[in-house]
Amino acid sequence: MYEVFGEFNSAKEINEAAKGLLTEGDIENIKVLAKENGIAEDFVEMYVAGDIEFICDEESAAIGKLDVEMADIKATEIVTDWVNYIKGCVMKDSNMAITVKKKGKSLKGCIAKLLKYSFENMYPVDKDILKAAGINQQCKLGMPGMATAKKIIREYYVGK
């Protein structure tokens, strides 16, 4: 995921790296830096042209990180819903944007918390539901509802 430049802790660190590369005239590595961090090509073009002062802000850095991590884990279905919730929080709350971007915080870590909750809160599915579904074996569910998932997500990224 972060093969060339490594993981950054903040938008400020990404911007400092981009500034150094721009000073050296290394446009190709600015593109690599942006791709590794999920920064849109449009921002790269505007940054290189001098139309914008920074290649990213806290919000775009956090959303970029989530996009890169989503691709890495090949997120689908409920995980995509969770990530969309996180993105919404990032857009509304600058503190959430900052903490999502921090080193040591990751989508994998967040999903691990949700998965742990799921296994700790499993319950058997009613036999009539299993019959209606055509399932002839025991089945358990434990996935958190959205209110609980939102609480777990916020606690993971921001704390209590």
N, C-alpha and C positions, 0 to 999 in steps of 0.2 A: 504494500500500500504506500509506504513512504520510503521507497527504495533509494532515491537520490538525495533528497534534502532532509529526510527524517521527519518526525512528528514535531509540530510547533505547538507551543503552549498558548498562543494568543494571536490575534490579528496583528498586533504590533510587531511581533516577531516575523510574521510573514511579510509585512510591509517593509521591515528593515532588510530582509533578504532580497526582496524585489528591488528595493532602492539600490542596494549594492550591485546587483546584476545589471540594472539599468545604467548605472554609472560606468560599468565596464562595457556597456553596449551588447551585453549577452542576452539578446531577445529570445533565442531558442530556449535557454534555461529558465527564463521568466515563464515561458509557456509550460515547461515541465513543472516548475514550482506551482503554477496555477492548477494544472491538471491533478497533481498529487493532493492538492488541498481543495479540490472541487470548486475552484473559482472559475466563473464563466469566461469563455473566450472573449466575449464582448468587453468585459472589464480589462482584460489583458490589452486588447487593441486600444481602448481609451487611455489606459495607463501609459502605454508605450508612446502614444501620440501626444501625451501631455494634457489630455482633456480632463483627467482626474488626478488628484494628488496621491491617492493610495489605491492599491490594487484590491483591497477589501476592507470591510469594517467588521466589528464583532459579530453582527448578525450574519453577514454573508460568509464569514469564516466558519461559523458554527454550522450553518446550513450546508456549506460545502463539505465539511467533515462528515456530517450525517449522510450526505449523498454518496461519498466515497465509501463509507462503511456499509451502507445499504447494498451497494454494488458488490462489495467484498463478500458479504454473507448471502447474497442473492435473495434479499428480503422479498416476501410475498404476503398476501392476505393480512392477517392480524398484525404481523410485524410492521407492515407498511402503514397500517392504521396507527400503530403506536408511534412510529416515526413522524407521521403527519401531525400527531398531537404535539410531539416534541418541537417540531418546526414552528407550529403555531405559538408555543410558549416562547421560543427564541425570538419570534417577531414581536411579541408583546412585552417581553421582560429582558432588559439588557443584562441583568445578572445571570439569567438562564443562558443567554448567548455566551457569556464569558465562561461559565462553568462547563458547558457542553464542549467548548474548544480545549479545555484544560487537558494536559497530558495526564494519563492515568484514568481518564473518563472515556468510556467507549460504548458504542451501541451494543457490542457483545457483552460488556459488563452489565449494562442495563437490562438486556434480555435475560441474562443469567439470573438476575434478581426476580424478574417476572416468572421465569421458569421454576425457580426454587419455590416461589409462592404457590405455583400451580401444583407442584408435587406434594407440598406440605398440606394442601387443602383439597385433595382429591376426595370425591364421594362417588358412590355407585350410581349409575344411571338406572332409573326406574325400569323394571322388566317390561312394562307395557310400551314404553318408548322404544326399547330395544326390539321388541316384537314388531312394532309398527315400522321400524327401520329395516327389518329383515336381518337383524344381527342376532346370531345364536350363541353368543359368548358374553362373558362378563365385560363390562365397559365402565370406565371411571372418567369423570371430568374434574377439572380443578382450575381451569383458566379464570383469571380474575376478571370481574366486570370492569367497565371503563372507569368508574369512580376509584376503585382499588388500584387499577393499573396506573391511573394518573397520579395517585398518591405515591406509589412505588417509584415511578419515573422521577417525580420531583425530589423525593428523598434521595434517590441515587445521585442525581446531578447536583442538587443544591443543598441537600441536607434537611434535617427536620425543621 
